Amino acid sequence: MKVGVKYMKRSKHKKINLIKILFVLLIIFIIIFAIYKLVPTKNDTPQKVLMEDITNKELSYVKEYSDKYNLDLEINYDYSDTIPKDKVINQSITTGTELSDRDTLIITISLGTIDKDALSKDNINELGKVPIMMYHGIKNLKNSETSYVGGNVDKDGYTRTAESFRSDLEFYYQEGYRMIKLSDYINGNISTPYGKSPIVLTFDDGNANNILVKGLDDNGNIIIDENSAVGILEEYKKKYPDYNVTAIFFVTGALFNQPEYNEKILSWLIDNGYEVGNHTKGHNNFTKIDTATTEEVVGYVYDKLESIIPGKYSKIVALPFGTPYKKSHENYPHILTSTYNGKTYQTIGALRVGWEPEVSPYNKDFDKEFMKRCRAYDNNGKDFDIDMVFNRILKKNRYISDGNPNTIVTSKSNSTLINESLNKKIILY
C-alpha cells in the first residue's frame, strides 16, 4: 500500500514537471516568433526610393508625390516657351537620386509663354504701389457699440472693433489683395498669384488683444480668443485658403502684456506663419532721447526676442510716433545698427506711421529703411483712410502681380522707374 502511494506521487510530480517544461517551451517559442517578426530580415529591408523624373508633370501630381515620400516641397514659377503652363520645368533633386525623409524638393512651374498682349490686357504692373496697413488694437465690440465712425474705438482710429476688422479683411480679399510677409516685400520676394495684388498687415504696440490667450488646452497649447486680431486672422485663413494670411506684430519690452504666456505666444506666431518685429523697449520717441538711450531701447527688444525665439524674429523697427521723422536725425544711424549688451544688432527695415501706400520694392526710389504705411481706420473717406487709399489712390496705380517672383512686369512707360540692379528678368509690354 505504501509502495502504491509513492508511485502515485512520483507520477504526479512527473506530470507537473512535464507541464512546466511545455510551458517554458511555449514561452521560448513566443519569444523566438516575436524576434522573427520584429527584427528585419534581408527580405524585410525597405526598398530604396529613387527620385523620378517629374518634368512636364502637373503640380497636383508633384504634391501627391512629395506627400507620399515625405518631401518638403518648394515651388517657384517662371515663363517657358517649351513647357506647357502649370507643368514642371525643372526639379532640384536629380532623377535617380535616393530619397531620404524630409528632403527638400524645389520645382519650377511653367507660366507658359510670355503673352505681352495678355499682360497688357490684365494691367499687370509690378511697379505699382503696395499698401502696408498699420493697425494697433482690435477690441471685441460691434460697430454699434462705439460712438465713433466706421468701427473706430477711439478718436484717432488706432483701435478698431472686431466687426470692422472682419469687414476690412473681407474688403481686401474681394478687392483682389493677398497678404504677404513684410520681410518678403522688403526683399522683393513677391509671389502673389497672377492678377492679384500684395498687401502687408502690421500691428504696433504689442496689445494683448492682438493675440489674447484664454488659457491652455490639455496639451499645453495656447487657446486664442477668436475675437482678437490673430483669432480673426485665423478665421480668414480657413475661410479663404488662398488669402495667404499673415501679419507682423511689433512689440515693446512688455511683448504682448501676458507675461505668463509671452514665450508661448511668440513661438506660436512664428510656427504659424506670422512675423514679430521691434517697437522699442518703451514706445520711445526718438526725438526726445539721446544716442545712448536709442541704442538701449532698440537693442533691448532685439536682445529679448533673441533669447526667446533666436534667429526667428524680423529685424525691422516700427518707429514709435513715426519719430525721428527724418533719416538725417542724429539718432537714425543708431536705430539701424549699433551694439547692446555686448552684441551687435542690424536693422534691415524701418516703418513710419505713414499715410499712403509705398512704392514697389522694384522701384529705384524704394527705401526699406524709411517705409510709409496706411492708417487702417475709417474717416469718411478723408485723411488717407481705407476708403481713400483703396478706392482712389490704389485704383489708379496698384501693384498687380504676374505670379512670378523672378520677373518684373510693367508697361514701357514705367521702364525708367525700375531698379535694374536687381537680379530679376524685366518684361515690358
Summary of the structure (lengths in Angstrom):
residues: 429
radius of gyration: 30.7
end to end distance: 120.2
largest distance: 125.2
contacts: 1308
relative contact order: 0.12
helix: 35%
strand: 22%
